[in-house]
Amino acid sequence: MTLPLVVGVDGSDPSLVAVDWAADEAVRHGLTLRLVHASLWERYAGTVPTLGAGRFSERVLAEHLVASSAERAARRAPGLRITTDILPTEAVDGLLHEGANAHALVVGDRGRGELKGLLLGSVSLGVAARARCPVIVVRGDDAGVVGLHERILLGVGDAVTGERAADFAVREAETHDCALDAVRAWRHPAPIGEAPDDAERRATALLDDALRAPLAAHPGVRVRRTNVEGPARTVLVDRSAAADLVVLGARRRHGHFGLQLGRVGHTLLHHAQCPVAIVPQLS
């Protein structure tokens, strides 16, 4: 069974941008688009018009948000199969539950009611740091969100976090019919007893190991391998300015319920100039 692409919707501007991005992505992959609103029915004052002397109930508000998002997706991608649901639960918990049966989860970088000055909303961070399926946080400048660069950026981590992320990035590059920019950052000075050349060679080997199996399965993907001296956070944020999606792996440990997101992923979610995909490596 093909799993759907799930989008968290709440009517905010970032949510609507996420719906647009996800509709295009669902078409490329031939997936059903599933729009989900999860809420404990907080009252959003002034978000919908009044009817007579009374206000719409929270349930009607949720139905309005989901229906308007579905209409938007249908206008953008006629013929796309769309399903919707409303979950009476806390937003992060609801989306994590949906992610158990999703190709991926898509969210905006901030939700309704969160301060505009925030670089990243609490729901987006919570989902990206805990989901067991890939999570795409749609953020960045217009060129990156629309996909004008025709480049997918993969930050290659170690073997513990990188296998599933590399496979996801190669598939995205193939589906988008664009180039894959695979980058491994390394630091100097090297560890005691190791020459800088050794660190660079090890970075090259990690790149080759991470890409070997995915490229064997998808040999038509164009790849540029690059190892760069410098902090991975800085290198990937800088390179995200010329990418349409940056992909990074994250480790998920069984029985651990806190945020499971490293410093590099945390930085990209706050500062990348294009959408960010966090792909969990389950252990």
Secondary structure, DSSP 8 states (H G I E B T S, - for coil): ----EEEE--SSHHHHHHHHHHHHHHHHHT--EEEEEE-S----TTSS--BTTB---HHHHHHHHHHHHHHHHHHHSTT--EEEEEE-S-HHHHHHHHHTT-SEEEEESS-TTS-TT-SS-HHHHHHHHH-SS-EEEE-S-HHHHHT-S-EEEEE---HHHHHHHHHHHHHHHHHHT-EEEEEEEE-SS--TT--HHHHHHHHHHHHHHHHHHHHHHSTT--EEEEEEES-HHHHHHHHGGG-SEEEEEEEE-TT--S----HHHHHHHHH-SS-EEEEEEE-
